[in-house]
């Protein structure tokens, strides 16, 4: 077990939080994931009920648990993230609340300049709050730790296509990746690699699919796909492949390395332009031989709902099967969605 460190909780919607800076400050970053099994009544006192239910669940989580965290950081992944900062500032008690403004258009010189200033500002804020010094050496060590974890997750992710890895097993690993202390996670991943290596071959009755869309924070939705005989063997979710698809490059300046990393991870629908997201998905489909895409958005996650229309056209034009679903933020089994998935599986067209 790792030494107990202070927890720095963070809330983002598309893997925008630079956890390596928190690690370099001697903190354990833990992603706020909410709990779909708990009512959102606490957060609903402060936010309209047509606001993203997942974001409201995150706030409910924060209201209940902020007393055990050293602080909370929100990174601007989507507008719900952005606007909730103002609400959290007024209603969530925490010794440290911080907002990282992340560029929406990755890859340009101006975006890199802006992001560098934001990352340095965040590092200075952590130093002032926790009485630490975040050196380049500490950042490089944090990057090495992070890359080691990402490489092990890449091993596990690749096994999905060849081994009998149920969706809920993969989801469990992805949840651990953003919630466990780094030392504990490293050991847990080693155990999982050994266990999955002994699994039987990929079952013949399961369909390999690519999963995209809103982040999924509860296992029941993965179980629904499993019941429809769909196995997620590739994805671009931040609680998933976006987190480990690439490693952080080796550079003399660790801040430059972190910027390069974020500019080259699979893009969510919250970033502009959309083309790199589709290019990544098309490349993944071609590399893995998958012909089916399952796209979904949690209700009121409009950015993925809007994006699904153009994405469906792009994927169909490229010859792939595509289904888009809007889901409730609920662990209850959705019989209608299951019927749609099963009907989609039985046809050669799209739904």
N, C-alpha and C positions, 0 to 999 in steps of 0.2 A: 504494500500500500504506500501511496505517496505521502509526504509530509502535508499536513493540513495547511492550506493557503487560503487567503481571503478570496471570496468569490466576486468577480466582476460580471454581473449579469448583463446580457445585451439582447436587443430586440432589433432584428432586421428582417427584411422580406426577400432578400435575394443574395445572400452571402456577401454583404458589404462591410461587415465589421472586421477590422484588421487585428485579429486576435493575437498575432505575433507581438504587437506592441504591448498588449496586456501581459503576455507571458514574460516578456523582457522586463516588465515592472514587478515581477514576482507574484502575479495574480493568476487565478484560475478562471479563464473565461467560460461562462456557461450560457447557452442560448435559452432565452425565455420562450417556451413552447406552449404555454397555456395547458388547459385540460378540457377536452371536449366533453368529458363526463360530468363536469361541474357547470352549474348555471352561470350565465354572464351577468346576473343581477348587480353585483358590485360595480362593474364597469358601466352598466347601462344607466347608472345614476348620472354619468357624465358624458355619455356619447349616444347619439341617435341610434335606434335599432336598425336603421338601414346602413349603418357603417359596417365595414367588413367584420363579420362575426369572429373570425380568427384573430384579428387585431384586438377585438374586445376581450377575447379569452386571454390574450397576452397581458392585457391590463389587469384583468381579474387576478391572474397569477402574481403580478407585481404587487398589487394591493395586499395580497395575502402573505407574500414571502419577502418583501423588500427589507424587513427587519433583520434577516439573516444574510443579506448581501452587503458587501462593502460599497457598492454603487451600481448604477445602471447606465448603460450607454445605448443610445438609439442611433442607428445609422440610416441615412435617408435612402431606403430602397424603393419606396412607393409613397404616394401621397398620404395614405393612412398612417404610415410610419411618421411622416413629417408632421402632420397635424396632431397626432397623439402626443407628441413631445410637449406641446403646450398644456394639454390636459394633465399629463403625468407630472409636470412641473408644479402644478397647483394642488394635486390630490394624492400623489404617491410620496410617502415619507422615505427619504433615503439621504445618507450623508453626502452622496455624490451623484449628480445627474448631468449627463453630458450628451450633446448632439453632434454627430459627425456629418457634415454636409458632403455627400458623395456626388461626383459628377455624373450626369445622366448620359453624356456622350463620351464613351471611353475611347482612348486611342489617339486623341489629338494632342498637340503640343500645349495648347491652352488648358486642356483638361488635366494633363500631367502636372503642369505648374500649379493649378488650383488644388489638386489632390495632395501634392507634396506639402503645400502650406497647411492643409487640413490635418494631415498625418502628424506633422511636426507640432502643430498646435495641440493635438490630442496627447502626444507624448509629454509635452510640457505640463499639461493639465494633470496628467497622472503623477508626474514627478512632484508637483506642488501638493497634490492631495495626499499622497502616500509617503512622502519623504524619501523617495528613491531617486536614483540616477539611471536613466535608460541610455546606456552606452551603445556604440556600434557593435561591440563584442557581444553584449547581451542580446541585441537584436539578431545578430548572426546565429547565436546559439538557439534562440527561439525559432528562427527560420529552419535550422537543422532539425529541431524537434518536430516542427510542423511538417516538414517534408518527409520525415521518417514515417509519420502517421499516414500521410497521403499515399505513400508508396504501398503501405500495407493495405489500405483501403482499395487501391487499384488492383491488388492481387485478388482481394475478395470480390470486387466488382466484376472482374473478368471471369470468375468461377461460375457466375450465374448462368452463363451460356452453355456450360458443359456439365455442370453438376446439378443434383436435385436440391436446389436452394429455394424453398418456399418464399413467397413475397414477404411474409411477416419476419422471416429470419434476416433478410436483407434490411428491412426497415429497422429492426432492432439494432443492427450494427450502425446504421446511419444516425439513429438517435443517440447512441452512445458516443459517437464521434463529436457531437456538439454539446454533450452534457457531462461527460466524465472528466475528472482531473487527468491531465496529460499522461502522467506516469501510469495511472490505473488503466487508461485507455490503451496504452502501448502493450501492456501485458494481456489485456482482454483480446486485442486484435491477434496477438500471437496464438492464443488459445483457439480462437475462431478459425484462423488459417489452418491450423492442424486438424481441427474437427471437420471443416468443410472439405479438406483434401481427401478424406475417407468417405465422403458421400457417394452414393451411386450416381450413374449417369443421368443426364437431363431426361425427364420422363417424356415418352413419345406422345402422350395425350395432352400435353401442354403447348400452348401457342406462345412463341417468343414475340414480345411487343416492346416498343419504345414508349415510355411514359413522359409526358411533358405537361406544363401548366403551373397552377398555383402549388405552393408547397403543401404537402400532406403531413399533418402532425399527429395522426392517430391511425393505429394499425387496422382498424375495422375496414377502412376503404381498400387497403391492400388485400385484405381477406376477401372482399367482394370480387376483386379481379381474379383471385385464386379460384373462387367458386365458379367463375365464368371460364375457367381453364386458361387464363392468361398469366403468363410469367413475365415480369418486368426484368429484362436482361440488359437494357440500356435506359438511361434517363438523363434529364438535364436539370433536375431539381436541386435546390441548395441544401436540402436535407437529402442528399444523394450525390450524384456524380459532379455537380457543379463544385462541390466542396473539395473534391480530390482529383478532378479530371487532369489538372496540370499541377506541377510542383513550382515552387518559387525559385527563380533563377539565381545562380551564384553571381553576385556582383560585389564590387568593392563598397558601394553605398547600399546598405540594406533597405533604406527607404525607397531607392530606385528599384530595387528588386521586388519589393511589395507592390509598388505601382505597376510594374510590368506584369506581375502575377494577375492582378485584378483586371488589367486591360486585356488579358488573354484567356480568362476562364470562359466557359460557356455563358452566353449572355441571356438574361431573362427578358421578358417582354417589357420590363420597366426601363430598359436602356435603348438608346437610339444610335444608329438606325437599326431596323429589325433584321436586315439581311444577314449579319454575322450569326444570329441565332439560328436562322433557317439553314445556313451553310453548315453549321456544326451538326445539326440534326441529320441533314442529308449525308454528310460524311460518315456519321456514326451508323446510319442505316446501311450504307454501302459497305462499310468495313465489317459489319456484323452479319450481313445477309438477312436482316429483318425487313419484312414488307408491310408491317402494321404499326400505326401510331395511335396511341390513346392520349387524347388531349382533354384536360378538365380544368374547370375553375370553380373555386368555392364561391357561393352566392355573394354578390356585391364586389367580387374581385374583377372589376370591369376591364382592367388593363389586359388580362388574359382572354376575357370574353371578346373584346374588340380584335385582338391579335389573331384569334382563332380563325376568323373569316379569311383573311389574306393567307394565313398559314395553310389552311385547308386547300386553297387554290394552288399554292406552290407545291404542296406535297402530292396532290392528285396529278398535277401536271408532270411531276417527276415519276409517276407510276406507282405511288404507294397508297395503301388503304388507310383511311383516316376516319376517326370518330371523335367528336367533341361532346363533352358532357358538362352540364352545370350541376354541382352537388351542394346539398345542404351541409352545414357544419354540424354534423350529428353522427354519433356512433351507431345509430339504428340502421338495420339492414334496409336498403332501398330496393324493394322488389322491382320497381319500374326500371331502375337503372340496370339491375341484373338482367332483366328481360331484354333490354336494348343491347347489352353486351353479348348475350347469348345469341340473339338474332343476328347481330353483326358478325359473330363468329361463323354462323351458318351460311352466310352469303359471301359472294365474291366481290360485292360492290362496297359502298360506303354507307354510313348512317349519319 
